Amino acid sequence: MRQACVDRRIWSADGADAVVQHCFTIQFPYSSLGFALLGVLLLVLGSLPYVISRSITRRSDASRPDLPDGWTTARNMLDHHGLHRVQLYSSTNGANYYDVRSESVILTPSVGSSQSVTAMAVAAHEVAHALQHHEGDATLRARVIASWVMYGALGLVVLSIIAVVLGERLVGVRIPVWIVAICGLGALMAFVAGGIAAIPNEWDASFAKAMPYLEATGMLSHKDHAAARKVLLLAAMTYVIGGLLVLDLVALPLLFSNVPKLLKYGGIG
């Protein structure tokens, strides 16, 4: 706690004004400190896995003229398994995935045109989902359902944050930040559940289909196998890493609403 004083001027009828100083004690905002520290912790936990994954993929992202690009890798793997009807398309949303409805493999331009270990591993992983679809793999259906749950949970977090930020300005209703925290934690649990449900399918795509194909066909030299396995491991954990990023959406409102209170206590804000 700290002392704060305010000078108040008292006006009198005879013109003998006086200044009276009122001092009071300001309690330290322990609750704000706790919420701010929680926000920092959630921010680190949410961002660190993504930062590590990006670091690993960048190491294997060097252009190699001796390697085929992502488009060639995907087409060769599809033809190798007799999936000639499956088409390849360029992604318009920055994501690599297999579209169950159109039976097509979608690759970003950076993956499709890149001649690197990362591009080959990612392309092979997405083609592996096409193989699962062709085989009627039940885990693929579970992954699709899990992705719907995760996107719904993400929408809940976004709507709750919008409600907090704009609720008071638009309709004059102030929504407590703890409501966002509860919604965010609920969404995180849904993301984690969805990520766990998707792991068997993603693991099968990476290590039961993509990696054996890359090894058997000799498209990658033995020295590149370790790097390809790391990229495929990250591909298998995509939903888990994405789920942890939801923590950032919970952390930011906690920080924005509580850090100013701490700065104000310290006389900075």
N, C-alpha and C positions, 0 to 999 in steps of 0.2 A: 504494500500500500504506500501511497505518498500523499503529501499535503498539497493542497491547492488553495490559493487565496484570490478573492475577487473584491475589488474596490467598488464601493457603492456611494454615490454622491447624494447627500440629503439636502433638499432645498428647504429653506425657511422663509417665512414672510418678511422678516426684517433684513434679509440679505446675508445673514451669517451662515453661509453654506458650510457643510462639514462633509468630510470623506471618512466613511467607516469601512474598515476592512473585515471581511468575513472569510474565515478559513475553515476548510472542511477536509475530510479524509476521503481519498479515492481508492476504492478497493481494486486490487490487481485482478484483471479479467482472466481468472484461472480457466474458466470454461472455454473462453476464446483461445487461450493458449493450447488447451487440450485438443480442440477441434482443428486448430492450425497444424499442430504436430501430426494429427491423424491424416490431415490432407497431404502433408509432405510424405508421410509413410505410404499412403495409397498411390501418390504420384510416382514414387520410386518403384514400388512393386508393379505398377501398371506399365511403366515405360521401360524398365530395365530388360525384361525378356525380349522386347521388340528391338531395342538398341543392340543387344547381343546378337540376335538373329540377323539383323542388317549387316553387322560387322562380319559375321561368318559368310554370308552370301557374297559380300563385296570381295572377300579374299578369293573366291572361286569364280568371280565374274570377269576375270581378265580375258580379253579376246585372244583366241587361239586359232590361227589359220589351219591347223591340222585337224580341227574338230568340225563336225557338221553343225549347222545352226538349229535352232529350236523347231522351225517348220519341217526341216528334213528329218530330224530325229522323230518327230511325231508321226509324219507320214510313213516313214519306214517301219515304225513299230506297229502302226495300224495295219499296214499291208502284210506285215509278217504274221499277224494273227488273223488275217482274212477279213478285217473290218474295212473293206473298201468303201462302203456306203457312208462311213463316218467322215464328215467334212471338217475342214480347218477354217477358222475365221479369226480375224483380228479383233481384239477386245476394244470396246469403246468406253469401258468403265474402270480401266486400270487394274483389272483382276484376271488371273488365270484360272480357268475352271472347265469342267465338262458339263455341258447343258444336256440334261436328261431328256427334256421335251423335244429338242431339235436333233438330238443325237449328234452333237458337234463338239469338237474341242476348241475352246477359245483361249488364245494366247495373246499377251500384250505384244506390241511391236518390238519392245526391247528384248523380250524373251525369244520371240519368233525369229528375229533377224540376227540374234547374237550367237557367235561361235564361242561358247564357253561351257565349262562344266556345269555352272548353275543353270544355264538355259537348257542344256540337255537333260539334266535331272528333273527340272520343273516340267518340261514337255513330256517326259516319260511318265511322270507321276500323274499328269492329267489324262494321258492316254490310258493309263492303268484303270482309271475310273470308267472309261468306255468299255474296257474288257470286263469289268465287274458288271456293268449294265448288260452286256451281251450274255454273261453267264447267269444273270438273274440273282446276283449276290444280295442277300437280305440286308447285309450291313450297309449297302448303298442307300436303300430306302430309309434306314434308320438315320443315316447322315443327312439326307434331304430334310427329314422331319426336324432333326436337331437344328439345322440351319434356319428353318422357319421360326423355331422357338427363340433362337438367338437374335434374329432380326427383330422379332416382336419385343424382346426384352430391351434391345437398344432403342427402339422407338419409345418405350416407356420412360427410359432415362432422359431422352431428348425432350419429351413433352413435359416432364417434371421440371427440368431446368428452365425451359421456356416459361413455364407457369410461375416460377420464382422470380425470374428476371423481369417479365413483362406484366405479371399479374397485378402488381400494385399500380403500375403506370396506366394500364388500360382500364381496369375495373375497380381500382382502389382497394384490392384485397391483397394483404401481405401474407404470403405462404411461408411458414417457418422452414429454415434450411434443413431441419432434421427430417422433414418429409422427403426432401430430395435424397438425403442419405439413406433412408429406408427403401425408397424406390430403387436407388442405385445398388444397394446391397442385394435387394431381391432380384434385380436384373443380373447382377454378378453371379448369383447362385444359379440362375437360369442359364447363363453363359457357360458356367463351369459344368453344369449337368449336360448341356448340349455338346460341349467340347469333349467330355468323357465319353458320351455316346458315340461321338464321331471317331474316336481314336482307333477302334478295331478296323474300321473301314479304311481310314487314312494309313494306318500301319501296313495293312495288306497291300494297298496300292503302292506304297514306297518300297517295301522290303520283300514282298512275295511276288511282285510283278515287275515294277520298274527296274530295280537294281539287278535282279537276275537277268533281265533282258539286256541291260547295258553291259553286264559282265560276259554273257554268253555270246553276244554278237561281236565283241571286241571293239565296239565303238569308242570305248574308253580304255586307255592303257591302265595297267595295274597300278601305276603310281597315282592315278587320278581317282581310284576307287574310294579312298578315305574321304576325299573332298566331296565326292558325289553322295556318300552316305550321310555326311553332315547336312547337306542341302536337303536330302530326302527326309531326314529326321525332322528338320524344321517344317517341311511341307506336311509331314504327318501331324505336327503339333500346331498347325495353322490356327485351328479353332480355339485352342487353349490360349495361345498368345493373343489372339484377337479378343478373347474373353477378358483377359487381364487388362487390356487397354480400356475397358469400361471403367476401371478404377480411376482413370484420369478424369473421366466425366463427373465422377463423384468428388474427386479431390479438388477440382478447380472452384466449385461453389463454396466449399469449406474454406479454402484459402482466401477467396475474394471477400467473403463475408466476415472473416475473423481477423485477418492480418491488419486491416485498417484500425480495428479496435485496439490492437496491441501497439500500433504506431501512435495512435492518439494518446494512449496511456503514457508512452515514453516521450510525448511532446514533439513527435516528428510529424504526425498527420495533422 
